[in-house]
Amino acid sequence: MKSIETERMILRKFKTTDIEDMWEWCTDKKVGPMAGWPVHQDRNFTLRILTGFIDKEEVYAIYHKDTDKVIGSIGAHKRNVGNPYDVEIGYVMNSNYWNYGLMTEACQALISYIFEETSFFRISVSHFSVNPGSRRVIEKCGFTHEGTMRKARITPDGILCDSIKYSILKEEYTDKLLPWQKEEF
């Protein structure tokens, strides 16, 4: 797993020493339910999730340079068994860091890495209709709305909601590059 550096963050492999930072956002009632999982009640459960992140190498820790803290996670998961060139991203961030453009910065860095360093040519992402913050990140990253699965999910806190699907293709990504960037690509 190659680390990815942005202006304010480093996307890197998780370490077991990240448990305290991860526990902080996993116990936040504003975070887990919007990402599709219940608020963690047991530190050992969080440690098992963290260990899975380390073992699978699909999920990056989002390390914030200024605070010397892991403030979230972002991953790229192979979900579409019929298309080996398709990957789905998912992300979560400590609510204390929301609304600063950090997740958009992390997503844009991961998208660039995927299209420039791997063989994937399609990235998908989704969000719950009750999560407008995630929608803003997705739109800022240039994803195209594919459809809405109406009343398709129940959040861990019991809200019946739509699941909204998006994707971006490699050619759409490269079309948005500036001419000098395309030469490097």
C-alpha positions as CSV (number, residue, x, y, z in Angstrom):
1,M,0.0,0.0,0.0
2,K,1.6,3.2,-1.2
3,S,1.2,6.3,0.9
4,I,-0.4,9.3,-0.8
5,E,0.4,12.8,0.4
6,T,-1.7,15.9,0.0
7,E,-1.2,19.5,1.2
8,R,-2.7,18.8,4.6
9,M,-2.8,15.0,5.0
10,I,-1.1,11.7,4.4
11,L,-3.1,8.7,3.3
12,R,-1.2,5.8,4.8
13,K,-1.5,2.3,6.0
14,F,-3.2,2.0,9.4
15,K,-1.1,1.1,12.5
16,T,-2.3,-0.5,15.7
17,T,-1.2,2.6,17.5
18,D,-4.0,4.5,15.6
19,I,-6.6,2.8,17.9
20,E,-7.2,5.9,20.1
21,D,-7.8,8.2,17.2
22,M,-10.1,5.6,15.5
23,W,-12.0,5.0,18.7
24,E,-12.8,8.8,18.9
25,W,-14.7,8.9,15.6
26,C,-16.1,5.4,15.9
27,T,-17.9,6.4,19.1
28,D,-19.3,9.6,17.6
29,K,-23.1,9.4,17.0
30,K,-22.7,11.8,14.0
31,V,-20.2,9.6,12.1
32,G,-21.0,5.9,12.0
33,P,-24.7,6.0,11.2
34,M,-24.1,8.3,8.2
35,A,-21.5,5.8,6.9
36,G,-23.7,2.8,7.4
37,W,-22.5,1.3,10.7
38,P,-23.5,1.5,14.3
39,V,-21.7,3.6,16.9
40,H,-19.0,1.4,18.5
41,Q,-19.6,0.4,22.1
42,D,-16.6,-1.8,22.6
43,R,-12.9,-0.9,22.0
44,N,-12.1,-4.5,21.2
45,F,-14.5,-4.4,18.3
46,T,-12.8,-1.2,17.0
47,L,-9.5,-3.0,17.3
48,R,-10.8,-5.9,15.2
49,I,-11.9,-3.5,12.5
50,L,-8.5,-1.7,12.6
51,T,-6.7,-5.1,12.4
52,G,-8.9,-5.9,9.3
53,F,-7.9,-2.6,7.7
54,I,-4.2,-3.5,8.3
55,D,-4.5,-7.0,7.0
56,K,-6.6,-6.2,3.8
57,E,-4.7,-3.1,2.7
58,E,-7.8,-1.6,1.1
59,V,-8.3,1.2,3.6
60,Y,-6.0,4.2,4.2
61,A,-5.7,6.1,7.5
62,I,-6.2,9.8,6.9
63,Y,-3.4,11.4,8.9
64,H,-3.7,15.1,9.5
65,K,-0.3,16.7,9.4
66,D,-1.0,19.7,11.6
67,T,-2.7,17.8,14.4
68,D,-0.5,14.7,14.2
69,K,-3.7,12.6,14.3
70,V,-5.5,10.1,12.3
71,I,-8.9,11.8,11.6
72,G,-10.6,9.2,9.4
73,S,-10.3,6.5,6.8
74,I,-10.8,6.2,3.0
75,G,-10.8,3.0,1.1
76,A,-11.0,1.5,-2.4
77,H,-12.9,-1.8,-2.5
78,K,-13.4,-4.3,-5.3
79,R,-17.1,-4.9,-5.3
80,N,-18.1,-5.6,-8.9
81,V,-17.2,-9.2,-9.5
82,G,-18.3,-8.9,-13.1
83,N,-15.8,-6.1,-13.8
84,P,-12.3,-6.4,-12.4
85,Y,-11.5,-2.8,-13.4
86,D,-14.2,-1.3,-11.1
87,V,-13.6,-0.1,-7.6
88,E,-15.8,1.5,-5.0
89,I,-14.6,4.1,-2.5
90,G,-15.9,4.7,0.9
91,Y,-14.8,7.2,3.6
92,V,-15.5,8.4,7.1
93,M,-14.0,11.3,9.0
94,N,-14.0,12.5,12.6
95,S,-16.8,15.1,12.8
96,N,-14.4,17.7,14.4
97,Y,-12.8,17.9,10.9
98,W,-16.0,18.3,8.8
99,N,-16.5,21.3,6.6
100,Y,-12.8,22.2,6.0
101,G,-12.6,20.5,2.6
102,L,-10.4,17.7,4.0
103,M,-12.4,14.8,2.8
104,T,-12.7,16.3,-0.7
105,E,-8.9,16.7,-0.7
106,A,-8.5,13.0,0.4
107,C,-11.0,11.8,-2.2
108,Q,-9.4,13.7,-5.0
109,A,-6.0,12.3,-4.0
110,L,-7.3,8.8,-4.0
111,I,-9.1,9.2,-7.3
112,S,-5.8,10.5,-8.8
113,Y,-3.9,7.6,-7.4
114,I,-6.4,5.0,-8.7
115,F,-6.5,6.4,-12.2
116,E,-2.8,7.2,-12.5
117,E,-1.2,4.3,-10.7
118,T,-3.6,1.3,-11.1
119,S,-5.6,-0.5,-13.8
120,F,-9.0,0.5,-12.6
121,F,-11.0,2.6,-15.0
122,R,-14.3,3.1,-13.1
123,I,-14.8,4.3,-9.5
124,S,-18.2,4.2,-7.9
125,V,-19.4,5.8,-4.6
126,S,-22.7,6.2,-2.8
127,H,-24.3,8.0,0.1
128,F,-27.5,8.0,2.1
129,S,-30.0,10.7,1.2
130,V,-29.8,11.9,4.8
131,N,-26.1,12.7,4.4
132,P,-25.8,15.9,2.4
133,G,-22.1,16.4,3.5
134,S,-21.1,13.3,1.7
135,R,-23.1,14.4,-1.4
136,R,-21.1,17.6,-1.5
137,V,-17.8,15.7,-1.4
138,I,-18.9,13.4,-4.2
139,E,-20.0,16.3,-6.4
140,K,-16.8,18.3,-5.8
141,C,-14.8,15.3,-6.9
142,G,-16.5,15.2,-10.3
143,F,-18.6,12.1,-9.9
144,T,-21.7,11.6,-12.2
145,H,-25.0,10.7,-10.6
146,E,-26.1,7.3,-11.8
147,G,-29.3,6.7,-9.9
148,T,-31.2,6.6,-6.7
149,M,-32.3,3.4,-5.0
150,R,-35.4,4.6,-3.3
151,K,-36.0,3.6,0.3
152,A,-33.2,1.1,-0.1
153,R,-31.4,1.4,3.2
154,I,-32.1,1.7,6.8
155,T,-29.4,3.5,8.7
156,P,-28.1,2.0,11.9
157,D,-30.1,4.5,13.9
158,G,-33.3,3.4,12.1
159,I,-33.9,6.0,9.3
160,L,-35.3,4.6,6.1
161,C,-33.6,6.4,3.3
162,D,-32.5,6.4,-0.3
163,S,-29.1,5.2,-1.5
164,I,-27.7,7.6,-4.1
165,K,-25.1,6.1,-6.6
166,Y,-22.4,7.9,-8.5
167,S,-19.4,7.0,-10.7
168,I,-16.5,8.5,-12.5
169,L,-14.7,7.0,-15.4
170,K,-11.0,7.3,-16.2
171,E,-11.6,9.2,-19.4
172,E,-13.8,11.7,-17.5
173,Y,-11.0,12.2,-15.0
174,T,-8.4,12.7,-17.8
175,D,-10.7,15.1,-19.7
176,K,-10.7,17.4,-16.7
177,L,-6.9,17.6,-16.5
178,L,-5.1,20.7,-17.7
179,P,-3.0,20.2,-20.9
180,W,0.3,20.0,-19.0
181,Q,-1.2,17.5,-16.6
182,K,-2.3,15.2,-19.5
183,E,1.3,15.2,-20.8
184,E,2.5,13.8,-17.5
185,F,-0.4,11.3,-17.4
